[in-house]
Amino acid sequence: MGAVFGRPTAIVTDIEGTTTPISFVRDVLFPYAQARLPGFLEAHGDEPAVADALAEAGRLAEGRDVLAALLGWMAADAKVTPLKTLQGLIWEEGYRRGDLLGMIYPDVAPVLRRWHAAGVRLYVYSSGSVAAQKLLFGCSDAGDLAGLFSGFFDTRVGGKREPRSYAAIASAIGVPAAEILFLSDIAEELDAAVLAGMNGCQLVRAADGTRGAPQLVRAADFAEVQALVG
């Protein structure tokens, strides 16, 4: 496979379905947080980070019981920022206790290390909170990968299907959009990144059942992405 993209200055990657199996998020992380949410809120509800997330959730719940709203959003996999913050705090406890170990596809870590060594700046953009992103990569089954990344972004920068979010990331990292490659399994996210001027590559992983989008450059794993950037 020949190179399709010029060597990017920066690469921004999604997590779920891209670096990490969807099943890990769906079958391990989400149930872990769901089972512990009520007790966590009772034990930590007065702590500033938790209280701020609960206040924001209360505004978004529009009169509904906040715990019920959080559990409903969790069941629907809603990309609601205060929910993602609370999930991240619960997962932090799990990683620190050794209950959780971030799962990374085997092809990912060697390529990330190669890009980092070559001077490519690496970033994460995921709907999960920045704290959760750092924990997943920092406490992964491939070792501590967090230090390979120059920065992390979550939905506080904007929704992942909105072109302005990708423009905001390009501005924040000080790299022209045309010099950034965005990696994701979700076609709508990649379409938004391309509209913002970035290059995009869809990870089509058989294990996740991803359907390739004909309008996008596609790769089966990070080794194929490496080949595409030359």
Phi and psi restraints in degrees (value plus and minus 20) as a CYANA .aco file:
   2 GLY   PHI    -104.5   -64.5
   2 GLY   PSI     145.6   185.6
   3 ALA   PHI     -86.5   -46.5
   3 ALA   PSI     117.2   157.2
   4 VAL   PHI    -128.8   -88.8
   4 VAL   PSI     -59.5   -19.5
   5 PHE   PHI    -122.3   -82.3
   5 PHE   PSI     128.8   168.8
   6 GLY   PHI     -88.3   -48.3
   6 GLY   PSI     141.7   181.7
   7 ARG   PHI     -80.3   -40.3
   7 ARG   PSI      97.0   137.0
   8 PRO   PHI     -93.4   -53.4
   8 PRO   PSI     131.2   171.2
   9 THR   PHI     -93.9   -53.9
   9 THR   PSI     -54.9   -14.9
  10 ALA   PHI    -161.9  -121.9
  10 ALA   PSI     128.4   168.4
  11 ILE   PHI    -144.3  -104.3
  11 ILE   PSI     109.2   149.2
  12 VAL   PHI    -132.6   -92.6
  12 VAL   PSI     106.5   146.5
  13 THR   PHI    -140.7  -100.7
  13 THR   PSI     122.2   162.2
  14 ASP   PHI     -94.0   -54.0
  14 ASP   PSI     153.7   193.7
  15 ILE   PHI    -130.9   -90.9
  15 ILE   PSI     -91.7   -51.7
  16 GLU   PHI     -81.3   -41.3
  16 GLU   PSI     100.7   140.7
  17 GLY   PHI      62.5   102.5
  17 GLY   PSI     -21.6    18.4
  18 THR   PHI    -139.2   -99.2
  18 THR   PSI     -84.1   -44.1
  19 THR   PHI    -117.3   -77.3
  19 THR   PSI     -40.0     0.0
  20 THR   PHI    -154.2  -114.2
  20 THR   PSI     116.7   156.7
  21 PRO   PHI     -78.6   -38.6
  21 PRO   PSI     118.5   158.5
  22 ILE   PHI     -77.5   -37.5
  22 ILE   PSI     -55.0   -15.0
  23 SER   PHI     -82.4   -42.4
  23 SER   PSI     -51.6   -11.6
  24 PHE   PHI     -85.0   -45.0
  24 PHE   PSI     -63.2   -23.2
  25 VAL   PHI     -89.5   -49.5
  25 VAL   PSI     -66.2   -26.2
  26 ARG   PHI     -92.7   -52.7
  26 ARG   PSI     -61.2   -21.2
  27 ASP   PHI    -121.1   -81.1
  27 ASP   PSI     -33.8     6.2
  28 VAL   PHI    -137.1   -97.1
  28 VAL   PSI     -81.4   -41.4
  29 LEU   PHI     -86.6   -46.6
  29 LEU   PSI     -69.8   -29.8
  30 PHE   PHI     -82.1   -42.1
  30 PHE   PSI     -69.2   -29.2
  31 PRO   PHI     -82.0   -42.0
  31 PRO   PSI     -55.7   -15.7
  32 TYR   PHI     -79.2   -39.2
  32 TYR   PSI     -67.6   -27.6
  33 ALA   PHI     -89.4   -49.4
  33 ALA   PSI     -60.2   -20.2
  34 GLN   PHI     -80.8   -40.8
  34 GLN   PSI     -64.3   -24.3
  35 ALA   PHI     -87.3   -47.3
  35 ALA   PSI     -47.6    -7.6
  36 ARG   PHI    -123.0   -83.0
  36 ARG   PSI     -27.1    12.9
  37 LEU   PHI     -78.2   -38.2
  37 LEU   PSI     -72.1   -32.1
  38 PRO   PHI     -77.9   -37.9
  38 PRO   PSI     -66.5   -26.5
  39 GLY   PHI     -86.2   -46.2
  39 GLY   PSI     -56.0   -16.0
  40 PHE   PHI     -84.5   -44.5
  40 PHE   PSI     -63.8   -23.8
  41 LEU   PHI     -85.5   -45.5
  41 LEU   PSI     -57.7   -17.7
  42 GLU   PHI     -85.8   -45.8
  42 GLU   PSI     -59.5   -19.5
  43 ALA   PHI    -100.0   -60.0
  43 ALA   PSI     -50.0   -10.0
  44 HIS   PHI    -143.9  -103.9
  44 HIS   PSI     -11.2    28.8
  45 GLY   PHI     -78.8   -38.8
  45 GLY   PSI     -43.0    -3.0
  46 ASP   PHI    -108.9   -68.9
  46 ASP   PSI     -28.6    11.4
  47 GLU   PHI     -92.6   -52.6
  47 GLU   PSI     121.7   161.7
  48 PRO   PHI     -74.0   -34.0
  48 PRO   PSI     -65.7   -25.7
  49 ALA   PHI     -84.7   -44.7
  49 ALA   PSI     -59.7   -19.7
  50 VAL   PHI     -91.1   -51.1
  50 VAL   PSI     -64.4   -24.4
  51 ALA   PHI     -81.5   -41.5
  51 ALA   PSI     -60.6   -20.6
  52 ASP   PHI     -83.9   -43.9
  52 ASP   PSI     -63.1   -23.1
  53 ALA   PHI     -84.6   -44.6
  53 ALA   PSI     -59.2   -19.2
  54 LEU   PHI     -87.0   -47.0
  54 LEU   PSI     -58.2   -18.2
  55 ALA   PHI     -83.9   -43.9
  55 ALA   PSI     -62.6   -22.6
  56 GLU   PHI     -86.1   -46.1
  56 GLU   PSI     -60.2   -20.2
  57 ALA   PHI     -83.5   -43.5
  57 ALA   PSI     -58.8   -18.8
  58 GLY   PHI     -81.3   -41.3
  58 GLY   PSI     -60.1   -20.1
  59 ARG   PHI     -84.6   -44.6
  59 ARG   PSI     -60.7   -20.7
  60 LEU   PHI     -94.2   -54.2
  60 LEU   PSI     -45.6    -5.6
  61 ALA   PHI     -92.6   -52.6
  61 ALA   PSI     -40.2    -0.2
  62 GLU   PHI      32.1    72.1
  62 GLU   PSI      34.3    74.3
  63 GLY   PHI      74.8   114.8
  63 GLY   PSI     -34.0     6.0
  64 ARG   PHI     -95.8   -55.8
  64 ARG   PSI     139.4   179.4
  65 ASP   PHI     -78.9   -38.9
  65 ASP   PSI     110.8   150.8
  66 VAL   PHI     -85.9   -45.9
  66 VAL   PSI     -63.8   -23.8
  67 LEU   PHI     -82.1   -42.1
  67 LEU   PSI     -63.4   -23.4
  68 ALA   PHI     -82.4   -42.4
  68 ALA   PSI     -58.7   -18.7
  69 ALA   PHI     -85.1   -45.1
  69 ALA   PSI     -63.6   -23.6
  70 LEU   PHI     -81.8   -41.8
  70 LEU   PSI     -64.9   -24.9
  71 LEU   PHI     -85.8   -45.8
  71 LEU   PSI     -56.1   -16.1
  72 GLY   PHI     -86.5   -46.5
  72 GLY   PSI     -63.3   -23.3
  73 TRP   PHI     -82.3   -42.3
  73 TRP   PSI     -59.6   -19.6
  74 MET   PHI     -83.8   -43.8
  74 MET   PSI     -64.2   -24.2
  75 ALA   PHI     -83.1   -43.1
  75 ALA   PSI     -51.3   -11.3
  76 ALA   PHI    -110.1   -70.1
  76 ALA   PSI     -19.7    20.3
  77 ASP   PHI      32.7    72.7
  77 ASP   PSI      23.1    63.1
  78 ALA   PHI     -94.2   -54.2
  78 ALA   PSI     120.7   160.7
  79 LYS   PHI    -108.6   -68.6
  79 LYS   PSI      47.2    87.2
  80 VAL   PHI    -122.6   -82.6
  80 VAL   PSI     100.3   140.3
  81 THR   PHI     -77.2   -37.2
  81 THR   PSI     -67.6   -27.6
  82 PRO   PHI     -84.5   -44.5
  82 PRO   PSI     -51.5   -11.5
  83 LEU   PHI     -83.3   -43.3
  83 LEU   PSI     -65.9   -25.9
  84 LYS   PHI     -82.8   -42.8
  84 LYS   PSI     -55.5   -15.5
  85 THR   PHI     -82.6   -42.6
  85 THR   PSI     -67.1   -27.1
  86 LEU   PHI     -87.3   -47.3
  86 LEU   PSI     -61.3   -21.3
  87 GLN   PHI     -77.3   -37.3
  87 GLN   PSI     -64.1   -24.1
  88 GLY   PHI     -80.6   -40.6
  88 GLY   PSI     -58.6   -18.6
  89 LEU   PHI     -88.6   -48.6
  89 LEU   PSI     -57.8   -17.8
  90 ILE   PHI     -87.9   -47.9
  90 ILE   PSI     -63.2   -23.2
  91 TRP   PHI     -84.2   -44.2
  91 TRP   PSI     -54.0   -14.0
  92 GLU   PHI     -77.4   -37.4
  92 GLU   PSI     -64.9   -24.9
  93 GLU   PHI     -79.5   -39.5
  93 GLU   PSI     -61.8   -21.8
  94 GLY   PHI     -84.9   -44.9
  94 GLY   PSI     -62.4   -22.4
  95 TYR   PHI     -85.9   -45.9
  95 TYR   PSI     -62.5   -22.5
  96 ARG   PHI     -84.9   -44.9
  96 ARG   PSI     -54.2   -14.2
  97 ARG   PHI     -98.5   -58.5
  97 ARG   PSI     -34.9     5.1
  98 GLY   PHI      68.8   108.8
  98 GLY   PSI     -12.2    27.8
  99 ASP   PHI     -90.9   -50.9
  99 ASP   PSI     -49.4    -9.4
 100 LEU   PHI    -141.8  -101.8
 100 LEU   PSI     126.5   166.5
 101 LEU   PHI    -159.4  -119.4
 101 LEU   PSI     100.8   140.8
 102 GLY   PHI     -81.0   -41.0
 102 GLY   PSI     114.0   154.0
 103 MET   PHI    -119.4   -79.4
 103 MET   PSI     106.1   146.1
 104 ILE   PHI    -143.0  -103.0
 104 ILE   PSI     115.8   155.8
 105 TYR   PHI     -77.5   -37.5
 105 TYR   PSI     120.7   160.7
 106 PRO   PHI     -79.2   -39.2
 106 PRO   PSI     -46.6    -6.6
 107 ASP   PHI     -97.9   -57.9
 107 ASP   PSI     -31.6     8.4
 108 VAL   PHI     -99.4   -59.4
 108 VAL   PSI     -73.7   -33.7
 109 ALA   PHI     -79.2   -39.2
 109 ALA   PSI     -64.4   -24.4
 110 PRO   PHI     -80.6   -40.6
 110 PRO   PSI     -57.0   -17.0
 111 VAL   PHI     -94.1   -54.1
 111 VAL   PSI     -60.4   -20.4
 112 LEU   PHI     -78.1   -38.1
 112 LEU   PSI     -63.7   -23.7
 113 ARG   PHI     -84.7   -44.7
 113 ARG   PSI     -57.9   -17.9
 114 ARG   PHI     -86.1   -46.1
 114 ARG   PSI     -65.5   -25.5
 115 TRP   PHI     -82.1   -42.1
 115 TRP   PSI     -65.2   -25.2
 116 HIS   PHI     -80.0   -40.0
 116 HIS   PSI     -64.0   -24.0
 117 ALA   PHI     -84.9   -44.9
 117 ALA   PSI     -48.8    -8.8
 118 ALA   PHI    -103.8   -63.8
 118 ALA   PSI     -20.8    19.2
 119 GLY   PHI      70.7   110.7
 119 GLY   PSI     -12.4    27.6
 120 VAL   PHI     -95.2   -55.2
 120 VAL   PSI     110.7   150.7
 121 ARG   PHI    -102.8   -62.8
 121 ARG   PSI     109.6   149.6
 122 LEU   PHI    -131.2   -91.2
 122 LEU   PSI     118.9   158.9
 123 TYR   PHI    -159.0  -119.0
 123 TYR   PSI     138.9   178.9
 124 VAL   PHI    -137.3   -97.3
 124 VAL   PSI     119.0   159.0
 125 TYR   PHI    -153.5  -113.5
 125 TYR   PSI      90.9   130.9
 126 SER   PHI    -161.6  -121.6
 126 SER   PSI     136.8   176.8
 127 SER   PHI     -91.7   -51.7
 127 SER   PSI     -42.3    -2.3
 128 GLY   PHI     -88.0   -48.0
 128 GLY   PSI     133.3   173.3
 129 SER   PHI     -82.2   -42.2
 129 SER   PSI     136.4   176.4
 130 VAL   PHI     -75.7   -35.7
 130 VAL   PSI     -62.1   -22.1
 131 ALA   PHI     -79.9   -39.9
 131 ALA   PSI     -62.4   -22.4
 132 ALA   PHI     -87.0   -47.0
 132 ALA   PSI     -57.5   -17.5
 133 GLN   PHI     -81.1   -41.1
 133 GLN   PSI     -67.3   -27.3
 134 LYS   PHI     -82.8   -42.8
 134 LYS   PSI     -57.0   -17.0
 135 LEU   PHI     -88.3   -48.3
 135 LEU   PSI     -63.1   -23.1
 136 LEU   PHI     -80.5   -40.5
 136 LEU   PSI     -65.3   -25.3
 137 PHE   PHI     -98.9   -58.9
 137 PHE   PSI     -51.0   -11.0
 138 GLY   PHI     -96.7   -56.7
 138 GLY   PSI     -46.2    -6.2
 139 CYS   PHI    -142.2  -102.2
 139 CYS   PSI      36.5    76.5
 140 SER   PHI    -122.2   -82.2
 140 SER   PSI     144.6   184.6
 141 ASP   PHI     -93.5   -53.5
 141 ASP   PSI     -23.7    16.3
 142 ALA   PHI    -125.4   -85.4
 142 ALA   PSI      -8.5    31.5
 143 GLY   PHI      76.3   116.3
 143 GLY   PSI    -192.1  -152.1
 144 ASP   PHI    -101.9   -61.9
 144 ASP   PSI      85.0   125.0
 145 LEU   PHI    -122.4   -82.4
 145 LEU   PSI     -25.2    14.8
 146 ALA   PHI     -79.6   -39.6
 146 ALA   PSI     -54.5   -14.5
 147 GLY   PHI     -89.5   -49.5
 147 GLY   PSI     -31.3     8.7
 148 LEU   PHI     -94.9   -54.9
 148 LEU   PSI     -38.5     1.5
 149 PHE   PHI    -116.8   -76.8
 149 PHE   PSI     120.1   160.1
 150 SER   PHI    -106.3   -66.3
 150 SER   PSI     -34.3     5.7
 151 GLY   PHI    -198.4  -158.4
 151 GLY   PSI     145.2   185.2
 152 PHE   PHI    -154.9  -114.9
 152 PHE   PSI     121.5   161.5
 153 PHE   PHI    -152.6  -112.6
 153 PHE   PSI     121.9   161.9
 154 ASP   PHI    -146.2  -106.2
 154 ASP   PSI    -184.3  -144.3
 155 THR   PHI     -91.6   -51.6
 155 THR   PSI     -22.1    17.9
 156 ARG   PHI     -87.8   -47.8
 156 ARG   PSI     -38.7     1.3
 157 VAL   PHI    -104.3   -64.3
 157 VAL   PSI     -32.7     7.3
 158 GLY   PHI     113.2   153.2
 158 GLY   PSI     147.4   187.4
 159 GLY   PHI     -87.8   -47.8
 159 GLY   PSI     129.7   169.7
 160 LYS   PHI     -96.8   -56.8
 160 LYS   PSI     -28.4    11.6
 161 ARG   PHI    -127.9   -87.9
 161 ARG   PSI      -2.6    37.4
 162 GLU   PHI    -132.4   -92.4
 162 GLU   PSI     101.7   141.7
 163 PRO   PHI     -74.9   -34.9
 163 PRO   PSI     -53.9   -13.9
 164 ARG   PHI     -84.1   -44.1
 164 ARG   PSI     -45.2    -5.2
 165 SER   PHI     -84.7   -44.7
 165 SER   PSI     -61.1   -21.1
 166 TYR   PHI     -92.9   -52.9
 166 TYR   PSI     -54.6   -14.6
 167 ALA   PHI     -83.8   -43.8
 167 ALA   PSI     -58.3   -18.3
 168 ALA   PHI     -86.7   -46.7
 168 ALA   PSI     -58.1   -18.1
 169 ILE   PHI     -85.3   -45.3
 169 ILE   PSI     -65.4   -25.4
 170 ALA   PHI     -77.8   -37.8
 170 ALA   PSI     -62.2   -22.2
 171 SER   PHI     -85.6   -45.6
 171 SER   PSI     -61.8   -21.8
 172 ALA   PHI     -85.8   -45.8
 172 ALA   PSI     -55.7   -15.7
 173 ILE   PHI    -113.4   -73.4
 173 ILE   PSI     -25.8    14.2
 174 GLY   PHI      50.5    90.5
 174 GLY   PSI      13.0    53.0
 175 VAL   PHI    -144.2  -104.2
 175 VAL   PSI     112.0   152.0
 176 PRO   PHI     -76.2   -36.2
 176 PRO   PSI     120.6   160.6
 177 ALA   PHI     -75.9   -35.9
 177 ALA   PSI     -55.3   -15.3
 178 ALA   PHI     -86.2   -46.2
 178 ALA   PSI     -35.3     4.7
 179 GLU   PHI    -121.2   -81.2
 179 GLU   PSI      -8.5    31.5
 180 ILE   PHI    -134.3   -94.3
 180 ILE   PSI     115.9   155.9
 181 LEU   PHI    -129.6   -89.6
 181 LEU   PSI     106.3   146.3
 182 PHE   PHI    -126.6   -86.6
 182 PHE   PSI     113.4   153.4
 183 LEU   PHI    -135.5   -95.5
 183 LEU   PSI     109.6   149.6
 184 SER   PHI    -180.6  -140.6
 184 SER   PSI     143.3   183.3
 185 ASP   PHI    -114.5   -74.5
 185 ASP   PSI     -30.8     9.2
 186 ILE   PHI    -117.1   -77.1
 186 ILE   PSI      97.8   137.8
 187 ALA   PHI     -80.5   -40.5
 187 ALA   PSI     -60.2   -20.2
 188 GLU   PHI     -85.7   -45.7
 188 GLU   PSI     -53.1   -13.1
 189 GLU   PHI     -87.5   -47.5
 189 GLU   PSI     -64.3   -24.3
 190 LEU   PHI     -85.1   -45.1
 190 LEU   PSI     -58.9   -18.9
 191 ASP   PHI     -80.0   -40.0
 191 ASP   PSI     -61.7   -21.7
 192 ALA   PHI     -84.8   -44.8
 192 ALA   PSI     -61.8   -21.8
 193 ALA   PHI     -83.1   -43.1
 193 ALA   PSI     -61.8   -21.8
 194 VAL   PHI     -85.1   -45.1
 194 VAL   PSI     -59.7   -19.7
 195 LEU   PHI     -82.5   -42.5
 195 LEU   PSI     -49.0    -9.0
 196 ALA   PHI    -101.3   -61.3
 196 ALA   PSI     -23.2    16.8
 197 GLY   PHI      84.2   124.2
 197 GLY   PSI     -22.5    17.5
 198 MET   PHI     -99.9   -59.9
 198 MET   PSI     144.8   184.8
 199 ASN   PHI    -107.4   -67.4
 199 ASN   PSI     132.6   172.6
 200 GLY   PHI    -158.1  -118.1
 200 GLY   PSI     126.0   166.0
 201 CYS   PHI    -156.9  -116.9
 201 CYS   PSI     107.9   147.9
 202 GLN   PHI    -110.1   -70.1
 202 GLN   PSI     106.1   146.1
 203 LEU   PHI    -103.7   -63.7
 203 LEU   PSI      97.9   137.9
 204 VAL   PHI    -132.4   -92.4
 204 VAL   PSI      69.7   109.7
 205 ARG   PHI    -116.0   -76.0
 205 ARG   PSI     104.5   144.5
 206 ALA   PHI     -79.4   -39.4
 206 ALA   PSI     -57.2   -17.2
 207 ALA   PHI     -83.9   -43.9
 207 ALA   PSI     -46.0    -6.0
 208 ASP   PHI    -117.1   -77.1
 208 ASP   PSI     -25.1    14.9
 209 GLY   PHI      48.7    88.7
 209 GLY   PSI       7.0    47.0
 210 THR   PHI     -88.7   -48.7
 210 THR   PSI     118.2   158.2
 211 ARG   PHI    -118.9   -78.9
 211 ARG   PSI     106.0   146.0
 212 GLY   PHI     -88.5   -48.5
 212 GLY   PSI     120.1   160.1
 213 ALA   PHI    -116.2   -76.2
 213 ALA   PSI     104.8   144.8
 214 PRO   PHI     -82.6   -42.6
 214 PRO   PSI     -44.2    -4.2
 215 GLN   PHI    -101.4   -61.4
 215 GLN   PSI     -24.9    15.1
 216 LEU   PHI    -132.7   -92.7
 216 LEU   PSI     131.8   171.8
 217 VAL   PHI     -90.8   -50.8
 217 VAL   PSI     116.5   156.5
 218 ARG   PHI    -147.1  -107.1
 218 ARG   PSI     132.5   172.5
 219 ALA   PHI    -165.4  -125.4
 219 ALA   PSI     126.6   166.6
 220 ALA   PHI    -101.6   -61.6
 220 ALA   PSI     -43.7    -3.7
 221 ASP   PHI    -182.9  -142.9
 221 ASP   PSI    -199.2  -159.2
 222 PHE   PHI     -90.5   -50.5
 222 PHE   PSI     -46.5    -6.5
 223 ALA   PHI     -82.3   -42.3
 223 ALA   PSI     -59.1   -19.1
 224 GLU   PHI     -89.8   -49.8
 224 GLU   PSI     -55.6   -15.6
 225 VAL   PHI     -82.5   -42.5
 225 VAL   PSI     -62.3   -22.3
 226 GLN   PHI     -76.6   -36.6
 226 GLN   PSI     -62.2   -22.2
 227 ALA   PHI     -85.5   -45.5
 227 ALA   PSI     -53.7   -13.7
 228 LEU   PHI     -90.7   -50.7
 228 LEU   PSI     -47.8    -7.8
 229 VAL   PHI    -114.8   -74.8
 229 VAL   PSI     -22.4    17.6
